[in-house]
Amino acid sequence: MVTRTYTVAFEGIEARLVEVQCAVTAGLPSFSIVGLADKAVSEARDRVRAALTAMSIAMPSKRVTVNLSPADLPKEGSHFDLPIALALLAALDILPAEDVQNTVALGELSLDGSLVPVIGTLPAALTAAEQECCLLCPEQCGAEAAWVDAARVFGASSLLEVVQHYTGQKPLTAATPGEITRPQHSKDLRDVKGQERAKRALEIAAAGRHHLLLVGTPGSGKSMLAARLPGILPPLSPEEALETSMIHSLAGLLKDGGISRERPFRTPHHTASMAAIVGGGRGAKPGEISLAHNGVLFMDEFPEYPRAVLETLRQPIETGDVVVARANAHVRYPCKFMLVAAANPCKCGYMTDAAQACARAPLCGEDYMGRISGPLMDRFDLRLDVPPVAFTDLDLPASGDTSAEVAARVKAARDVQSTRFKGHAGVRVNADAEGELLKEIATPDAEGAALLTRAAEHYRLSARSYHRVLRVARTIADLEGSTHVCAPHIAEAVSYRTAS
């Protein structure tokens, strides 16, 4: 008799259903696993055998064959231990085969039979809900998977508890969702002295999810401004939180099953590799741009990143997703993020200060900023020069609005956009609008159109730049509560476009 249970194999953020089949037949004693399994899956037979021995369950003196179907789908990871053990126990008539067959299971077994937490239980719970099956996972992962209301989730701490559950000796209780973590922002925009124009650009970028480039001398406050972005961004919507948490679940970043409504804020170092930024490596894991999905990717010292890494950002910025193609994997990850980049004007950093600039100024600035290609520079919606702040200004009283006040305006603008784009698939903010939709929502009045035409001719704006000016102008209008895009909105948007 062949017994069956189910588990999942991950392709990007998608958890594909895998049928685990077990047959115990006459022949020389052996335990084999087939179905395009990697080393970690093949080693499951030793962990399962040791776990059964710890429970005083003897392996049969027969041929045990486990097949992972579909056989042409690569299987990676240690989470196949638990479903293999379930199928084997059902084949030995220890567990009821009909109950095991209605289960999606994942979990790693220790040699003593205890279950070790694994990644990806949230996407697995979604697959279990689609198949109308219950999900069985390690106890520590239950709170994470329980966020999928449509699936019954059971968490067990050991294989013994699993056996007691299916035999009715001690049924497991359904897992409950973990706590929603509440962000605590101690960094306020009022801490930044001066830089009112930069604060305004930060507000516009947050309201419409526009990409922002800050250029200024060392110590002018670029990193300080970027660090205050999380405090003015609105919380994730339930749909966005689920999307983001699925990626973080695959990366093992969810703690204690809690799902955060705070937008991601990722800050990779400029020595990060292409696989770390874009995704890839062993198993084609998500990179920083995907971990920043629905949030912010802050790249300090932007020109210092390897040229190849910077150029790979061009396509994800435009499309909102990235395809990680490797010899053994071809997966797609979402990556709708807001790119905030900071850079010095030149290698020494003081090109604009004649007293401190090096002897190569201004040529050093052209060489340094030349590391950012024209097509990539064209993808920044707002470019801003951040002037240095005099030390005498540091003792002045705080000025400008607090982060809470700016956050309220940003949230109001985001709410307007949510209403505007309701019913438009894949469009949530002004930065996503394009084609006829952009023309419909951001066509300026006659004076604004004339101003934009003159600016496009004078600054030789590309078609991409032209459309990005319209998107930024639409966001500025939303912040001011205007239903139409007018000349002042166009003028401010153009001023940010032509800086640097």
Summary of the structure (lengths in Angstrom):
residues: 500
radius of gyration: 27.4
end to end distance: 71.8
largest distance: 87.6
contacts: 1699
relative contact order: 0.10
helix: 40%
strand: 19%
